[in-house]
Amino acid sequence: MRSVQRLVKLLWPLHQAVYKRRDSQNGQRAISFLMRWSPVVDYHYAYAQLGGERLYEWAVLDTHDTLTDRHKHFRSADEIESALHSFGMRNIQTAYAGNGVEARAWKPER
Protein backbone atom coordinates (compact mmCIF):
# COMPACT_ATOMS: atom_id res chain seq x y z
CA MET A 1 0.00 0.00 0.00
CA ARG A 2 2.84 2.41 0.78
CA SER A 3 4.26 1.90 -2.71
CA VAL A 4 0.91 2.71 -4.28
CA GLN A 5 0.53 5.78 -2.08
CA ARG A 6 3.94 7.02 -3.20
CA LEU A 7 3.14 6.28 -6.85
CA VAL A 8 -0.15 8.18 -6.73
CA LYS A 9 1.48 11.05 -4.83
CA LEU A 10 4.13 11.27 -7.54
CA LEU A 11 1.78 11.09 -10.55
CA TRP A 12 -1.32 12.84 -9.19
CA PRO A 13 -0.10 16.39 -9.98
CA LEU A 14 0.35 15.32 -13.59
CA HIS A 15 -3.20 13.93 -13.69
CA GLN A 16 -4.53 17.19 -12.23
CA ALA A 17 -2.57 19.33 -14.70
CA VAL A 18 -3.83 17.32 -17.67
CA TYR A 19 -7.42 17.50 -16.41
CA LYS A 20 -7.19 21.32 -16.17
CA ARG A 21 -6.14 21.46 -19.84
CA ARG A 22 -8.77 18.96 -21.03
CA ASP A 23 -10.44 21.45 -23.39
CA SER A 24 -7.34 22.12 -25.48
CA GLN A 25 -6.06 20.00 -28.35
CA ASN A 26 -2.80 19.30 -26.51
CA GLY A 27 -4.81 18.46 -23.41
CA GLN A 28 -6.76 15.81 -25.32
CA ARG A 29 -3.53 14.23 -26.55
CA ALA A 30 -2.11 14.32 -23.03
CA ILE A 31 -5.26 12.67 -21.65
CA SER A 32 -5.01 9.91 -24.22
CA PHE A 33 -1.35 9.33 -23.39
CA LEU A 34 -1.86 9.49 -19.63
CA MET A 35 -4.82 7.11 -19.58
CA ARG A 36 -2.85 4.60 -21.62
CA TRP A 37 0.44 4.74 -19.69
CA SER A 38 -0.21 5.87 -16.13
CA PRO A 39 -0.98 3.08 -13.67
CA VAL A 40 -2.99 5.54 -11.56
CA VAL A 41 -6.76 5.08 -11.77
CA ASP A 42 -8.23 8.53 -12.41
CA TYR A 43 -11.92 9.45 -12.10
CA HIS A 44 -11.58 13.17 -12.95
CA TYR A 45 -13.51 12.64 -16.17
CA ALA A 46 -16.30 10.48 -14.76
CA TYR A 47 -16.85 11.96 -11.27
CA ALA A 48 -15.36 15.46 -11.24
CA GLN A 49 -18.13 16.55 -8.85
CA LEU A 50 -16.54 14.51 -6.04
CA GLY A 51 -13.80 17.06 -5.53
CA GLY A 52 -10.05 16.75 -5.37
CA GLU A 53 -9.72 15.04 -1.98
CA ARG A 54 -12.21 12.28 -2.72
CA LEU A 55 -10.80 11.74 -6.24
CA TYR A 56 -7.33 11.34 -4.73
CA GLU A 57 -8.60 8.81 -2.15
CA TRP A 58 -10.32 6.81 -4.87
CA ALA A 59 -7.18 6.95 -7.00
CA VAL A 60 -5.13 5.42 -4.18
CA LEU A 61 -7.67 2.72 -3.37
CA ASP A 62 -8.48 1.68 -6.93
CA THR A 63 -4.86 1.85 -8.07
CA HIS A 64 -3.97 -0.47 -5.20
CA ASP A 65 -6.79 -2.83 -6.15
CA THR A 66 -5.76 -2.78 -9.81
CA LEU A 67 -2.05 -3.34 -9.21
CA THR A 68 -2.46 -6.12 -6.64
CA ASP A 69 -4.71 -8.41 -8.70
CA ARG A 70 -1.77 -10.69 -9.48
CA HIS A 71 -1.45 -11.44 -5.76
CA LYS A 72 -4.97 -12.82 -5.46
CA HIS A 73 -5.21 -16.49 -4.65
CA PHE A 74 -7.90 -17.92 -6.87
CA ARG A 75 -9.49 -21.13 -5.63
CA SER A 76 -11.55 -23.80 -7.30
CA ALA A 77 -15.05 -24.68 -6.15
CA ASP A 78 -13.67 -27.88 -4.61
CA GLU A 79 -11.01 -25.95 -2.66
CA ILE A 80 -13.61 -23.55 -1.29
CA GLU A 81 -15.93 -26.41 -0.39
CA SER A 82 -13.08 -28.13 1.44
CA ALA A 83 -12.23 -24.95 3.35
CA LEU A 84 -15.85 -24.42 4.39
CA HIS A 85 -16.05 -28.04 5.50
CA SER A 86 -12.89 -27.61 7.61
CA PHE A 87 -14.59 -24.65 9.36
CA GLY A 88 -17.45 -26.93 10.39
CA MET A 89 -20.00 -25.68 7.87
CA ARG A 90 -22.80 -27.94 6.65
CA ASN A 91 -25.05 -28.14 3.56
CA ILE A 92 -22.30 -26.62 1.42
CA GLN A 93 -23.14 -25.63 -2.15
CA THR A 94 -20.56 -24.18 -4.55
CA ALA A 95 -20.91 -23.11 -8.16
CA TYR A 96 -19.02 -21.10 -10.77
CA ALA A 97 -21.00 -17.90 -11.29
CA GLY A 98 -20.77 -14.13 -10.99
CA ASN A 99 -17.15 -13.14 -10.41
CA GLY A 100 -15.88 -16.65 -9.80
CA VAL A 101 -16.96 -19.24 -7.26
CA GLU A 102 -20.10 -18.60 -5.25
CA ALA A 103 -20.63 -20.62 -2.10
CA ARG A 104 -23.47 -21.12 0.31
CA ALA A 105 -23.28 -23.02 3.60
CA TRP A 106 -24.94 -23.37 6.99
CA LYS A 107 -23.22 -22.89 10.31
CA PRO A 108 -24.37 -25.62 12.66
CA GLU A 109 -25.93 -24.61 15.99
CA ARG A 110 -23.75 -25.01 19.05
N, C-alpha and C positions, 0 to 999 in steps of 0.2 A: 504494500500500500504506500509506503514512503517513496518508493521509486516512482509510482504513478503520480503522487502528489508533486514531486519535483518536476516530472515531465510536464504536467499540466501547468504548473507555475512558470516554467520556462516558455512554453508555447502559447499560453493564454493571451499575452499581450499582442502577439501576432494575429491570433484569431479576432481579437477585438478591433485591431487596426483595419483588418480586411473587411470586417462587417461594417465599419464606419464608411468605407469607400465602396460599398456594394452597388451604388447607383452609377458608378463610372465604368467605362469600358475596361480599364486596367483592373478595377475592382472585381469585375466579373471573371476575368482571367485568373486573378489571384484566388478567388473563391474556388474556382474549378481545380486549381493546383493544390490548394490547401486541403480541400475535402478528399482529394485523391491520395495525398502523401502524409498528412498529419495523422498520427495515431489518436489524437485527442477527439473525443466525441463532442460535437458542437451543436447546440440547439438554438443558436442565435436566430436562424432563419425560420424555424418552426414555432418557437415559443419566446419571441423577443419580449413579450409582455411580462415575463417572469422576473425580469430585472437581472442586473449583473451578478449579484451575490448568489442567487438561486441557480443561474445558468452555470456559474463556476462550480458550485457544489455538484450539480448534475454531471458536469464534464468529468469531475474527479471520479464520481461513483460509476458512471457508465464506461469510462475509459478503463477503469480497474476491471469491471466485469468483462469487457471486450478482450482485454489483453491477458486475462487469466483463464480463458476457456480451455487452453491446452492442459491445464492442471486439473481439470475435472476428472473424476473417476467414474466413468460410465459403467453401469452394471447391467447384467442381463436380468430377465424376469426371474429366472431360476435363482440367481444370486440374491436378489431382493427377497424372494420367498424364503430362502434359507436364513437370511438375516432376521426377518420377521419371526420365523419359527424359533430361532435361538433366543429371541427376546420374550418368548412365551406367548406369542400371539396365536389365535386360533381362527378357523374359517378364513384362511388366507386366499385371496384371489389376486392374480397379477395378469396384466395384459399390456401389449404394446399399443399405445395410443397417445394422443396429445403430443407432448414434447418428449416422449420416450416411454418409460415403463410407468404404468399407473398401478397402484396396489391398494387393496382394501383388506382390512383384518379386524378382528375383534380382540379386545383385551379381556382375558378371563377375570371374573370376579375373584376377589381374595377370600 
